[in-house]
């Protein structure tokens, strides 16, 4: 299903035009080679959530396609480099970097369900296939660190603006990082963002069911246990 989404705020015109040209080249290279990929990172975050400037392009690909991706980009004039074989390569053209990501923290891969749920978003007049917003929230929550606090706020922006499938988000969080996602949802709640109670209860029960609890704990929605 296509969601027509707002265009993020513009950056400097020269930088924006260059980024868009490289984005077009990268998308064309992978599309012409019939490689499955989804846009993630700053571009997807800006489309789903809060407007923000980004200076690079992040593409999520299957691990089995990583070599083909680099070959396709190299044919278009990109300079390519494998950074970490198990998850990250980079391609560069005219000073713009394209991150080729095949595994997101801790162990999230581009699978068939994610591809089926991919969303078409609009970015500066372009139609792009995006990582589902629910997966992007989980990825951002898990990858946020002292060096990348913007990931946390990107996730909050998506929660505040996107129409999320909460059942799917919780299923992804359950498999990959329930404590971190629970913390994110509680923080979103504390900032008056609309978060349904059921996902919070589900994650709370999941992360506490095996924890030592000699004095009893209180459900964050208000029920003692």
DRENZAVO-687287 format. One line per field, with one value per residue (C-alpha): residue number from 0; residue in three letters; chain; y, z, x. Coordinates in nm, 3 decimals. Layout:
BEGIN
num	(NUM:...) .
residu	(ala:...) .
chaine	(A:...) .
y	(Y:...) .
z	(Z:...) .
x	(X:...) .
This chain:
BEGIN
num	(0:1:2:3:4:5:6:7:8:9:10:11:12:13:14:15:16:17:18:19:20:21:22:23:24:25:26:27:28:29:30:31:32:33:34:35:36:37:38:39:40:41:42:43:44:45:46:47:48:49:50:51:52:53:54:55:56:57:58:59:60:61:62:63:64:65:66:67:68:69:70:71:72:73:74:75:76:77:78:79:80:81:82:83:84:85:86:87:88:89:90:91:92:93:94:95:96:97:98:99:100:101:102:103:104:105:106:107:108:109:110:111:112:113:114:115:116:117:118:119:120:121:122:123:124:125:126:127:128:129:130:131:132:133:134:135:136:137:138:139:140:141:142:143:144:145:146:147:148:149:150:151:152:153:154:155:156:157:158:159:160:161:162:163:164:165:166:167:168:169:170:171:172:173:174:175:176:177:178:179:180:181:182:183:184:185:186:187:188:189:190:191:192:193:194:195:196:197:198:199:200:201:202:203:204:205:206:207:208:209:210:211:212:213:214:215:216:217:218:219:220:221:222:223:224) .
residu	(unk:unk:unk:unk:unk:unk:unk:unk:unk:unk:unk:unk:unk:unk:unk:unk:unk:unk:unk:unk:unk:unk:unk:unk:unk:unk:unk:unk:unk:unk:unk:unk:unk:unk:unk:unk:unk:unk:unk:unk:unk:unk:unk:unk:unk:unk:unk:unk:unk:unk:unk:unk:unk:unk:unk:unk:unk:unk:unk:unk:unk:unk:unk:unk:unk:unk:unk:unk:unk:unk:unk:unk:unk:unk:unk:unk:unk:unk:unk:unk:unk:unk:unk:unk:unk:unk:unk:unk:unk:unk:unk:unk:unk:unk:unk:unk:unk:unk:unk:unk:unk:unk:unk:unk:unk:unk:unk:unk:unk:unk:unk:unk:unk:unk:unk:unk:unk:unk:unk:unk:unk:unk:unk:unk:unk:unk:unk:unk:unk:unk:unk:unk:unk:unk:unk:unk:unk:unk:unk:unk:unk:unk:unk:unk:unk:unk:unk:unk:unk:unk:unk:unk:unk:unk:unk:unk:unk:unk:unk:unk:unk:unk:unk:unk:unk:unk:unk:unk:unk:unk:unk:unk:unk:unk:unk:unk:unk:unk:unk:unk:unk:unk:unk:unk:unk:unk:unk:unk:unk:unk:unk:unk:unk:unk:unk:unk:unk:unk:unk:unk:unk:unk:unk:unk:unk:unk:unk:unk:unk:unk:unk:unk:unk:unk:unk:unk:unk:unk:unk:unk:unk:unk:unk:unk:unk) .
chaine	(A:A:A:A:A:A:A:A:A:A:A:A:A:A:A:A:A:A:A:A:A:A:A:A:A:A:A:A:A:A:A:A:A:A:A:A:A:A:A:A:A:A:A:A:A:A:A:A:A:A:A:A:A:A:A:A:A:A:A:A:A:A:A:A:A:A:A:A:A:A:A:A:A:A:A:A:A:A:A:A:A:A:A:A:A:A:A:A:A:A:A:A:A:A:A:A:A:A:A:A:A:A:A:A:A:A:A:A:A:A:A:A:A:A:A:A:A:A:A:A:A:A:A:A:A:A:A:A:A:A:A:A:A:A:A:A:A:A:A:A:A:A:A:A:A:A:A:A:A:A:A:A:A:A:A:A:A:A:A:A:A:A:A:A:A:A:A:A:A:A:A:A:A:A:A:A:A:A:A:A:A:A:A:A:A:A:A:A:A:A:A:A:A:A:A:A:A:A:A:A:A:A:A:A:A:A:A:A:A:A:A:A:A:A:A:A:A:A:A:A:A:A:A:A:A) .
y	(0.000:0.340:0.611:0.961:1.127:1.479:1.601:1.676:2.017:2.118:2.148:2.374:2.368:2.264:1.987:1.874:1.855:1.652:1.413:1.365:1.298:1.031:0.886:0.861:0.693:0.441:0.354:0.315:0.093:-0.150:-0.142:-0.211:-0.509:-0.640:-0.621:-0.597:-0.303:-0.062:0.291:0.343:0.586:0.962:0.978:0.727:0.885:1.227:1.095:0.904:1.141:1.471:1.677:1.666:1.712:1.408:1.399:1.032:0.752:0.424:0.119:-0.206:-0.517:-0.892:-1.031:-1.264:-0.961:-0.755:-0.838:-0.776:-0.438:-0.328:-0.453:-0.264:0.057:0.023:0.002:0.340:0.499:0.459:0.385:0.087:-0.062:-0.344:-0.213:-0.509:-0.822:-0.927:-0.600:-0.287:-0.172:0.180:0.336:0.695:0.925:1.297:1.314:1.155:0.826:0.539:0.294:-0.058:-0.229:-0.599:-0.638:-0.389:-0.404:-0.658:-0.913:-0.765:-0.879:-0.783:-1.069:-1.150:-1.002:-0.672:-0.657:-0.733:-0.455:-0.201:0.141:0.379:0.727:1.053:1.236:1.550:1.427:1.075:0.755:0.533:0.192:0.234:0.003:-0.027:0.240:-0.026:-0.189:0.151:0.235:-0.091:-0.042:0.315:0.225:-0.058:0.131:0.450:0.517:0.801:0.875:0.857:1.013:1.134:0.773:0.782:1.106:0.979:0.687:0.925:1.130:0.821:0.723:1.074:1.096:0.753:0.522:0.220:-0.144:-0.199:-0.576:-0.598:-0.355:-0.555:-0.880:-0.729:-0.585:-0.916:-1.090:-0.829:-0.600:-0.575:-0.384:-0.105:-0.068:-0.069:0.212:0.406:0.364:0.471:0.778:0.855:0.820:1.060:1.314:1.282:1.091:0.854:0.503:0.238:0.067:-0.290:-0.278:-0.133:-0.403:-0.676:-0.566:-0.501:-0.853:-0.996:-0.824:-0.887:-1.244:-1.394:-1.114:-1.161:-0.976:-1.030:-0.721:-0.727:-0.493:-0.243:-0.253:0.080:0.115:0.115:-0.246:-0.402:-0.763) .
z	(0.000:-0.094:0.169:0.030:0.273:0.319:0.181:0.448:0.489:0.221:0.287:0.101:-0.269:-0.404:-0.149:-0.196:-0.574:-0.546:-0.294:-0.514:-0.823:-0.642:-0.498:-0.850:-0.976:-0.691:-0.723:-1.100:-1.065:-0.828:-1.006:-1.344:-1.189:-1.042:-0.686:-0.397:-0.168:0.064:0.163:0.535:0.745:0.740:0.425:0.551:0.898:0.753:0.537:0.819:1.105:1.171:0.899:0.918:0.687:0.583:0.393:0.297:0.161:0.342:0.149:0.314:0.106:0.144:0.256:-0.043:-0.276:-0.121:-0.389:-0.670:-0.521:-0.522:-0.878:-0.998:-0.831:-0.958:-1.313:-1.254:-1.150:-0.773:-0.575:-0.355:-0.041:0.196:0.552:0.752:0.555:0.778:0.757:0.590:0.261:0.124:-0.218:-0.299:-0.593:-0.616:-0.243:-0.145:0.048:0.006:0.296:0.185:0.495:0.509:0.886:1.137:1.511:1.662:1.400:1.181:0.819:0.513:0.504:0.294:0.539:0.553:0.174:0.161:0.410:0.239:0.197:-0.097:0.023:-0.157:-0.122:-0.328:-0.601:-0.603:-0.515:-0.300:-0.146:0.226:0.519:0.705:0.975:1.244:1.155:1.138:1.490:1.623:1.432:1.554:1.914:1.918:1.735:1.944:2.150:2.305:1.961:1.777:2.000:1.689:1.625:1.943:1.836:1.481:1.633:1.844:1.534:1.354:1.652:1.656:1.284:1.122:1.122:1.288:1.294:1.664:1.651:1.389:1.575:1.897:1.713:1.570:1.908:2.082:1.852:1.860:2.161:2.382:2.669:2.450:2.260:2.586:2.714:2.393:2.417:2.781:2.693:2.405:2.647:2.889:2.606:2.539:2.214:2.139:2.234:2.297:2.635:2.505:2.337:2.654:2.870:2.631:2.631:3.006:3.076:2.834:2.985:3.349:3.334:3.399:3.613:3.991:4.169:4.547:4.622:4.341:4.046:3.915:3.564:3.393:3.307:3.678:3.785:4.067:4.040) .
x	(0.000:0.135:0.149:0.189:0.423:0.545:0.874:1.135:1.289:1.535:1.905:2.142:2.033:2.373:2.418:2.059:2.089:2.409:2.257:1.953:2.162:2.364:2.043:1.900:2.216:2.223:1.853:1.886:2.195:2.024:1.690:1.850:2.028:1.701:1.836:1.590:1.666:1.490:1.586:1.648:1.851:1.807:1.597:1.340:1.342:1.269:0.985:0.817:0.891:1.059:1.222:1.599:1.895:2.095:2.422:2.435:2.217:2.143:2.025:1.919:1.995:2.000:2.334:2.335:2.314:2.595:2.853:2.606:2.518:2.880:2.928:2.620:2.732:3.089:2.955:2.788:3.114:3.088:3.402:3.317:3.467:3.377:3.400:3.268:3.190:2.904:2.706:2.847:2.995:3.026:3.003:3.096:3.029:3.104:3.167:2.833:2.845:2.603:2.601:2.515:2.376:2.294:2.251:2.117:2.191:2.177:2.078:1.803:1.812:1.614:1.363:1.059:0.810:0.995:0.995:0.621:0.554:0.778:0.620:0.642:0.731:0.791:1.120:1.181:0.945:1.087:0.902:1.121:1.065:1.129:1.196:0.861:0.830:0.785:1.117:1.282:1.163:1.311:1.637:1.678:1.598:1.851:2.127:2.103:2.414:2.610:2.757:2.424:2.155:1.973:1.863:1.652:1.488:1.439:1.244:1.036:0.961:0.835:0.617:0.474:0.393:0.356:0.054:0.213:0.105:0.170:0.129:0.402:0.627:0.597:0.666:0.986:1.083:1.017:1.263:1.538:1.540:1.231:1.394:1.528:1.201:1.003:1.225:1.163:0.785:0.781:0.988:0.751:0.460:0.628:0.646:0.271:0.309:0.023:0.134:-0.134:-0.122:-0.126:0.218:0.370:0.210:0.320:0.682:0.681:0.557:0.811:1.114:1.012:0.882:1.226:1.370:1.425:1.146:1.143:0.938:0.685:0.676:0.429:0.294:0.378:0.008:-0.076:-0.145:0.059:0.176) .
